[in-house]
Amino acid sequence: MLTLSPITEKIRAQRQFFATGNTLDLDFRIEQLEKLKQAICDREQSVVDALKADLKKPKLEIYSAELGVVREINYALKHIKSWVKPKTVARPLDQFFAPARIYRDPLGVVLIISPWNYPFQLTISPLVGAIAAGNCAILKPSEFSSATSRAIADLIQQTFDPAYITVVEGGVEESKELLAEKFDHIFFTGGTRIGQKVMEAAAKQLTPVTLELGGKSPCIVEPDIDVDSTCRRIVWGKFINAGQTCIAPDYLLVHRDIKPQLTAGIIRTIKEFYGENPAESPDFARIISDKHFRSLAELLTDCDTIAIGGETNAEERYIAPTVVDRVSLDSPLMQEEIFGPILPILEYSNLEEAIAIVNDKPKPLALYLFSKNSQIQQKILRETSSGGVCINDTIMHLGVSELPFGGVGNSGIGSYHGQASFDTFSHQKSVLEKSFLFDLDWRYAPYKGKLKLIKKLMFGG
């Protein structure tokens, strides 16, 4: 008798559970979302402790950017009844007596692979969409954030039947084993390189994917700004979670007329936020691992124009909030996503130059523009492409549930948040319901004398 691996057994059990039809029931889905919300509230402190252990996250960042995922659950609970309703659509004249509707079916058994930078939020948020859409789910948290992975596994194990939702912990080998299996959808959040491997594995099984990746998100700053507000919003967006945010401003493109003033303001704001020695600040996180620390520290070795910061401490995996001035396009800082507390500043003379720099790189997950000028705003929206745009702020577009969040090109495939999460984990099934009362013979053979009518139906007139 063939012995199945534990992962294969989990998937088989979930397929059997899905086949019962339990997840199709709206009341069941609502109940599971409420259970998930209550479980998070009951284990609030364990999640806080885990995130502090993994990343030394400040408590306010934990509540706003991790436990704040409860808002996604509340949003789903508020709207799920309208999401699941079949949607009636318009139909052509020849189908007038045939109602046409879109039904949203669950996909089946889905795999959610989450990253280490926001390990709780980026596991639970897609899970909300999977539950709302009526799926079974297997979660694979990152091994780098091991404490949070354990907290998630405990929460899920104590809340749900593993045949419905379960967690697979582990590293590369477990991920490879999961990706060798057949799923009905794979939702991956992480880096582009691993995203390519996920897509390659999924293609062998013809499994659809959602890839939430990243890239070098630019921040363009025009002269017509409120300098103090701009500095505060840039510094916050760049250095929250020690820069380990997929939509953090990766580099600044600053108009030369405002650059000295903006640079001075950013330095002043970093000191205001984190003090003269950010290593002693309770409000500044740490790098996730020794490996990631070494990569970031290496980027600093070639920087001789550090405006502020640059200090490192390998034992604590600490890298100070750092601003690097007079950065060139061929600098190592400009080759790949930084994903850490290092902010390069480049200058430009006119907006066309800035747009050309942005468009010369792969399409980013986010683009930021600081300008009061509506014409400039529209020009940037019209002439650049990115997953999302936030004007006169950073990061905050992520907090609007009605805005789908996702990348384009190298920064990702698909989107989620709010109804977009529900849609991602649903199949839109088109249904046409015909009556026997009318059966016009225009489509049946013999066709003689009917072409004129067909042309009128097809082309109008």
Stockholm file with secondary structure:
# STOCKHOLM 1.0

chainA/1-461         MLTLSPITEKIRAQRQFFATGNTLDLDFRIEQLEKLKQAICDREQSVVDALKADLKKPKLEIYSAELGVVREINYALKHIKSWVKPKTVARPLDQFFAPARIYRDPLGVVLIISPWNYPFQLTISPLVGAIAAGNCAILKPSEFSSATSRAIADLIQQTFDPAYITVVEGGVEESKELLAEKFDHIFFTGGTRIGQKVMEAAAKQLTPVTLELGGKSPCIVEPDIDVDSTCRRIVWGKFINAGQTCIAPDYLLVHRDIKPQLTAGIIRTIKEFYGENPAESPDFARIISDKHFRSLAELLTDCDTIAIGGETNAEERYIAPTVVDRVSLDSPLMQEEIFGPILPILEYSNLEEAIAIVNDKPKPLALYLFSKNSQIQQKILRETSSGGVCINDTIMHLGVSELPFGGVGNSGIGSYHGQASFDTFSHQKSVLEKSFLFDLDWRYAPYKGKLKLIKKLMFGG
#=GR chainA/1-461 SS CCCCCHHHHHHHHHHHHHHTTGGGCHHHHHHHHHHHHHHHHHTHHHHHHHHHHHHCCCHHHHHHHTGGGHHHHHHHHHHHHHHHSCEEECCCGGGTTSCEEEEEEECSEEEEECCSSSTTHHHHHHHHHHHHTTCEEEEECCSSSHHHHHHHHHHHHTTSCTTTEEECCCSHHHHHHHHTSCCSEEEEESCHHHHHHHHHHHHHTTCCEEEECCCCCEEEECSSSCHHHHHHHHHHHHHGGGGCCTTSCCEEEEETTTHHHHHHHHHHHHHHHHCSCGGGCTTCCCCSCHHHHHHHHHHHHTCCCEEECCCEETTTTEECCEEECSCCTTSGGGTSCCCSSEEEEEEESSHHHHHHHHHTSCCCSEEEEECSCHHHHHHHHHHCCCSEEEESSSSGGGGCTTSCEECCGGGEECEESTHHHHHHTEEEEEEECCCSSCCCGGGSSCCTTCHHHHHHHHHCC
#=GC SS_cons         CCCCCHHHHHHHHHHHHHHTTGGGCHHHHHHHHHHHHHHHHHTHHHHHHHHHHHHCCCHHHHHHHTGGGHHHHHHHHHHHHHHHSCEEECCCGGGTTSCEEEEEEECSEEEEECCSSSTTHHHHHHHHHHHHTTCEEEEECCSSSHHHHHHHHHHHHTTSCTTTEEECCCSHHHHHHHHTSCCSEEEEESCHHHHHHHHHHHHHTTCCEEEECCCCCEEEECSSSCHHHHHHHHHHHHHGGGGCCTTSCCEEEEETTTHHHHHHHHHHHHHHHHCSCGGGCTTCCCCSCHHHHHHHHHHHHTCCCEEECCCEETTTTEECCEEECSCCTTSGGGTSCCCSSEEEEEEESSHHHHHHHHHTSCCCSEEEEECSCHHHHHHHHHHCCCSEEEESSSSGGGGCTTSCEECCGGGEECEESTHHHHHHTEEEEEEECCCSSCCCGGGSSCCTTCHHHHHHHHHCC
//
